[in-house]
Amino acid sequence: MRVIARNDNLPLMRAQEVVNAVRSGESFRVELKSSLADSRRIIETVAAMATSGGGMVLVGVRPDGQFVGIEAGENTLERVL
């Protein structure tokens, strides 16, 4: 599983990998989330993917593939990550 974050301890995806995943749309291995509002659901999705061979949860992308970005404080990111 890959995580996009500004943290030296986490691997970064190349921009083209993100674009390709978004273009392919949601699937068993790709989940698109427009915000961190439902962090519990995101955590559940990550756990499910981790136990089933991996995948990507891309936050800041609507299900239709539109990049919307997110605004999150440090406490929000710590809660989710």
C-alpha positions as CSV (number, residue, x, y, z in Angstrom):
1,M,0.0,0.0,0.0
2,R,1.3,3.5,-0.8
3,V,0.6,6.7,1.0
4,I,1.1,10.1,-0.4
5,A,2.2,12.4,2.3
6,R,5.0,14.8,3.2
7,N,6.8,12.5,5.5
8,D,10.3,11.0,4.8
9,N,9.2,7.7,6.4
10,L,6.4,7.1,3.9
11,P,7.0,6.2,0.2
12,L,5.8,8.8,-2.4
13,M,4.0,8.0,-5.5
14,R,4.9,9.6,-8.8
15,A,2.3,12.0,-10.1
16,Q,1.7,9.9,-13.2
17,E,0.9,6.9,-11.0
18,V,-1.8,8.9,-9.2
19,V,-3.2,10.2,-12.5
20,N,-3.3,6.7,-13.9
21,A,-5.1,5.3,-10.8
22,V,-7.7,8.1,-10.9
23,R,-8.3,7.7,-14.6
24,S,-8.9,3.9,-14.0
25,G,-11.5,4.8,-11.4
26,E,-12.5,3.1,-8.2
27,S,-12.0,-0.6,-7.9
28,F,-11.1,-3.4,-5.5
29,R,-7.7,-1.8,-5.2
30,V,-8.4,2.0,-5.6
31,E,-10.7,4.1,-3.4
32,L,-11.2,7.8,-4.0
33,K,-12.2,10.0,-1.1
34,S,-13.0,13.7,-1.6
35,S,-12.2,14.6,2.1
36,L,-11.0,13.4,5.4
37,A,-14.4,14.0,6.9
38,D,-15.2,10.3,7.4
39,S,-11.8,9.3,8.8
40,R,-13.3,6.2,10.3
41,R,-14.4,4.9,6.9
42,I,-11.0,5.7,5.5
43,I,-9.2,3.8,8.2
44,E,-11.6,0.8,7.7
45,T,-10.8,0.9,3.9
46,V,-7.1,1.0,4.6
47,A,-7.3,-2.0,7.0
48,A,-9.4,-4.0,4.5
49,M,-6.9,-3.3,1.7
50,A,-4.0,-4.2,4.0
51,T,-5.4,-7.6,4.7
52,S,-6.4,-8.3,1.1
53,G,-3.2,-7.7,-0.8
54,G,-3.0,-3.9,-0.8
55,G,-4.4,-1.0,-2.7
56,M,-4.6,2.8,-2.7
57,V,-6.8,5.3,-0.9
58,L,-6.5,8.7,-2.6
59,V,-7.9,11.5,-0.5
60,G,-8.7,14.8,-2.2
61,V,-10.2,13.2,-5.3
62,R,-13.9,12.9,-5.9
63,P,-15.4,9.6,-7.2
64,D,-15.8,11.2,-10.6
65,G,-12.0,11.7,-10.8
66,Q,-12.0,15.5,-10.1
67,F,-9.0,16.5,-8.0
68,V,-10.3,18.7,-5.2
69,G,-7.4,18.6,-2.7
70,I,-7.8,18.8,1.1
71,E,-7.1,21.2,3.9
72,A,-6.0,19.4,7.0
73,G,-4.3,20.4,10.2
74,E,-1.6,18.3,11.8
75,N,-4.0,16.8,14.3
76,T,-6.3,15.6,11.5
77,L,-3.4,13.9,9.7
78,E,-2.2,12.2,12.8
79,R,-5.7,10.9,13.5
80,V,-5.9,9.3,10.1
81,L,-2.4,8.2,9.5
